[in-house]
Amino acid sequence: MSAKTSKAKIKYTDEPIEAKVVQDFLPPPGELAFREEGVKVTIALSKRSVEFFKSEASKHHTQYQRMIRRLIDAYVDTYDKQV
């Protein structure tokens, strides 16, 4: 029986949780819509991710590939400074 179809109740415990706050550095989808020079690569992405970016790109009248590229650039901008 999979976890999704299980009728068993979840038993919670009162154990301490170790949590770390991580600064949100990713831009919202609307900020991923501007153009920059690129290099072509081949990459396999999950269907879910591609569908999300296609939907967001449609809302912002841009290309989904451009938004993905901008997201990766934002990641590099954040972590390239820490090296």
Secondary structure by P-SEA (a helix, b strand, c coil): cccccccbbbbbcccccbbbbbcccccccccccbbbbbbbbbbbbcaaaaaaaaaaaaaacccaaaaaaaaaaaaaaaaaaac
